[in-house]
Amino acid sequence: MNSIAATEFLARSSTLTNVGWISYIIIGALAGWIAGKIVKGGGSGLLKNIVIGVAGALIGGFLLSFLVDTAAGGWWFTLFTAILGSVLLLWITEKISAKS
């Protein structure tokens, strides 16, 4: 992999949307709560929902950046991305903890 390809690869994971950081916290809380309802059947508390939602948004944003232009997304697209990533994150952690 040459340096230009590596730079483009890393740039995909750092694209920003037009949503502010306070909105990311709100979206993270909503996404974590919704993902908890989908995967486990319940929420996990406000702080844990925010952490799960923001981490899920990073995961979902990185994965979707290979398919669509994530920087052009707005509030609803960011929420969708965060929910998708949060569900994936909760599913993976559930599978790992089930093996233990």
QUIBELUR-V845173 format. One line per field, one symbol per residue. ss: DSSP state (@ for helix, = for strand, . for the rest). phi: phi as a letter, one per 40 degrees, with the letter a starting at -180 (. if undefined). A space follows every 10 residues. Layout:
ss: ???
phi: ???
This chain:
ss: ..@@@@@@@@ @@........ @@@@@@@@@@ @@@@@@@@@. .....@@@@@ @@@@@@@@@@ @@@@.....@ @@..@@@@@@ @@@@@@@@@@ @@@@@@@@@.
phi: .ccccccccc cccbcbccbc cccccccccc cccccccccb gacbgccccc cccccccccc ccccccbbcc cccbcccccd cccdcccccc cccccccccc
